[in-house]
Structures are given as structure tokens and as C-alpha cells.
Amino acid sequence: VLDNQFDFTNSGNAEILAEWFLLAIKKDYSAAFGAMENFLITTGRKKFLMPIYGELIKTESGKRLAINIYKKARQNYHYVSYNSLDKLLNYQTD
């Protein structure tokens, strides 16, 4: 596994993490999902959020994970980000 050699999951570089998490989702590399959740909760940049959430929602299990993370993270996002993500995820606030 690439992660064993390069430790991408624990990178401090948001650009690397965003690309790594996209690959982890595509390959169902669940060992990276905890770090991905933390990244999505603490990172508010739309340029990182949209592709990751967009990849997650391609499967039913990924969509459930995306919604669960989004419920925790939404309050940390800027209006522009959460407005776009609400539409992408078909998310409605209570």
C-alpha cells in the first residue's frame, strides 16, 4: 500500500491530502477515512470540499458517510461552501 511507504494519510499538505482522499474513496481505502473526516471538518475551502464530497456520493455507503460527516462539519463552513454542498448533497436543514 502506498500509504505504508509515503504516509499520505498523515500529510500536513492540504493539496496532497485532497488528492489522496479522492484516491482512497475510489479504492475504498477505509484506513484513510478517519483522517478524511477530520480534514473535512477542519478544512473549509470549497476547492477541497466539493471534489471529496462529490466522490463520496457516487456510492450509497459513501453518500451515508458524506452526510454523517457533513452534519458535523457544516457549521464550520463559509456560506458559499455550505450553500454549494447543500445542493450537491441534497441536504436540508431542520
MONORPE-V750926 format. One record per residue. RES is the residue in one small letter. PHI is phi in whole degrees, -180 to 180 (999 if undefined). Layout:
BEGIN
res=RES phi=PHI
res=RES phi=PHI
END
This chain:
BEGIN
res=v phi=999
res=l phi=-56
res=d phi=-64
res=n phi=-63
res=q phi=-86
res=f phi=-109
res=d phi=53
res=f phi=-59
res=t phi=-58
res=n phi=-107
res=s phi=-63
res=g phi=-94
res=n phi=-102
res=a phi=-63
res=e phi=-63
res=i phi=-65
res=l phi=-59
res=a phi=-59
res=e phi=-68
res=w phi=-63
res=f phi=-66
res=l phi=-62
res=l phi=-66
res=a phi=-61
res=i phi=-65
res=k phi=-61
res=k phi=-99
res=d phi=53
res=y phi=-85
res=s phi=-66
res=a phi=-62
res=a phi=-93
res=f phi=-68
res=g phi=-64
res=a phi=-66
res=m phi=-64
res=e phi=-60
res=n phi=-60
res=f phi=-60
res=l phi=-68
res=i phi=-77
res=t phi=-101
res=t phi=-109
res=g phi=-107
res=r phi=-74
res=k phi=-56
res=k phi=-63
res=f phi=-93
res=l phi=-69
res=m phi=-59
res=p phi=-65
res=i phi=-69
res=y phi=-62
res=g phi=-61
res=e phi=-73
res=l phi=-59
res=i phi=-77
res=k phi=-75
res=t phi=-127
res=e phi=-63
res=s phi=-67
res=g phi=-66
res=k phi=-66
res=r phi=-62
res=l phi=-63
res=a phi=-58
res=i phi=-65
res=n phi=-62
res=i phi=-68
res=y phi=-60
res=k phi=-59
res=k phi=-80
res=a phi=-94
res=r phi=-51
res=q phi=-63
res=n phi=-88
res=y phi=-92
res=h phi=-68
res=y phi=-51
res=v phi=-61
res=s phi=-68
res=y phi=-70
res=n phi=-65
res=s phi=-66
res=l phi=-70
res=d phi=-56
res=k phi=-69
res=l phi=-59
res=l phi=-90
res=n phi=53
res=y phi=-98
res=q phi=-122
res=t phi=-77
res=d phi=-73
END
